[in-house]
C-alpha cells in the first residue's frame, strides 16, 4: 500500500520542483524586463527635460 502512495507522491514532488524552477526563471526574466523599461523611461525623461531646458 505505501508503495502505491510513494510513487505518485515522488512524481508530484518532482513536478512541483520543476514548476518552482520554471517560475523562478520567469520571475527573474520579468524583473530584467522591468529594469530595462525603467531605464528606457528614465533615459527618455532625461532627454525630454534636457530638450525642454534648451528652449528656455
C-alpha positions as CSV (number, residue, x, y, z in Angstrom):
1,X,0.0,0.0,0.0
2,X,2.7,2.5,0.9
3,X,4.5,1.8,-2.5
4,X,1.3,2.8,-4.3
5,X,1.3,6.1,-2.4
6,X,5.1,6.7,-2.6
7,X,5.4,6.6,-6.4
8,X,2.8,9.2,-7.2
9,X,4.0,11.3,-4.3
10,X,7.5,11.3,-5.7
11,X,6.2,12.2,-9.1
12,X,4.2,15.1,-7.7
13,X,7.2,16.3,-5.7
14,X,9.4,16.3,-8.9
15,X,6.7,18.1,-10.8
16,X,6.4,20.8,-8.1
17,X,10.2,21.2,-8.0
18,X,10.2,21.6,-11.8
19,X,7.4,24.2,-11.7
20,X,9.3,26.0,-8.9
21,X,12.4,26.3,-11.1
22,X,10.4,27.4,-14.1
23,X,8.5,30.0,-12.1
24,X,11.7,31.4,-10.6
25,X,13.2,31.8,-14.1
26,X,10.1,33.5,-15.3
27,X,10.1,35.9,-12.4
28,X,13.8,36.7,-12.9
29,X,13.1,37.4,-16.6
30,X,10.2,39.7,-15.7
31,X,12.4,41.6,-13.3
32,X,15.0,42.1,-16.1
33,X,12.3,43.4,-18.4
34,X,11.1,45.7,-15.7
35,X,14.5,47.2,-15.2
36,X,15.0,47.6,-19.0
37,X,11.7,49.5,-19.2
38,X,12.6,51.7,-16.2
39,X,16.0,52.6,-17.6
40,X,14.4,53.4,-21.0
41,X,11.8,55.6,-19.4
42,X,14.5,57.3,-17.3
43,X,16.5,58.0,-20.4
44,X,13.5,59.3,-22.3
45,X,12.5,61.6,-19.4
46,X,16.1,62.9,-19.1
47,X,16.3,63.6,-22.8
48,X,12.9,65.4,-22.7
49,X,13.9,67.5,-19.8
50,X,17.2,68.5,-21.4
51,X,15.4,69.3,-24.6
52,X,12.9,71.5,-22.8
53,X,15.6,73.2,-20.8
54,X,17.4,74.2,-24.0
55,X,14.2,76.1,-25.1
56,X,14.4,78.4,-22.1
